[in-house]
């Protein structure tokens, strides 16, 4: 992965210096390594999409697992 940002992702704050920026692997202000934060945000977006698909298809077991993962990632749905 590169440190370039993706324009489709919402802005967020650096967990170190609190600078508001797009989701990127390195903070634009303090140069903190944010790779784990980026990975968690992207994983949450993916899981959220999969959760919606599971709900639409009626797959309750998968829905339960995905909802639990979203809660673990700090996202509520």
C-alpha positions in Angstrom: 0.0 0.0 0.0 1.1 3.5 -0.6 0.6 6.5 1.6 -1.7 8.2 -0.9 -5.2 8.9 0.3 -8.4 7.7 -1.3 -10.9 10.5 -2.1 -13.9 8.2 -1.4 -13.0 7.8 2.2 -14.3 10.3 4.8 -11.9 12.6 6.7 -10.7 11.6 10.1 -8.3 12.8 12.8 -4.8 11.6 13.4 -4.7 9.6 16.6 -1.4 11.3 17.6 -1.7 15.0 16.8 -5.5 15.1 16.0 -4.9 16.8 12.5 -8.0 16.5 10.4 -7.2 14.8 7.1 -8.2 12.1 4.6 -7.4 8.5 5.6 -3.7 8.0 4.8 -0.9 5.8 6.1 1.2 8.7 7.3 -0.1 11.8 9.1 0.3 14.9 6.9 1.3 17.0 10.0 3.3 14.8 12.4 4.3 12.0 10.1 2.9 9.3 12.5 2.6 5.8 11.1 -1.2 5.3 10.8 -1.1 2.0 8.8 -3.0 0.1 11.5 -5.7 2.8 11.7 -6.1 2.8 8.0 -6.3 -1.0 7.9 -9.0 -1.0 10.7 -11.1 1.7 8.9 -10.9 -0.2 5.6 -11.7 -3.5 7.2 -14.7 -1.9 9.0 -16.0 -0.5 5.6 -15.6 -4.0 4.0 -17.3 -5.8 6.9 -20.1 -3.2 6.9 -20.7 -3.9 3.2 -20.6 -7.7 3.8 -23.0 -7.3 6.7 -25.5 -5.5 4.5 -25.3 -8.3 1.9 -25.8 -10.9 4.7 -28.9 -9.1 5.9 -30.3 -8.9 2.4 -29.8 -12.5 1.8 -31.1 -13.6 5.1 -27.9 -15.2 6.3 -28.4 -14.8 10.0 -25.3 -16.7 11.1 -23.0 -14.6 8.9 -24.8 -11.5 10.0 -24.1 -12.3 13.6 -20.4 -12.9 13.0 -20.0 -9.7 10.9 -21.9 -7.5 13.4 -19.6 -8.8 16.2 -16.5 -8.0 14.2 -17.9 -4.4 13.5 -18.4 -4.0 17.3 -14.8 -5.2 17.9 -13.5 -2.7 15.4 -15.4 0.0 17.3 -18.1 0.5 14.7 -21.8 0.2 15.5 -24.5 -0.7 13.1 
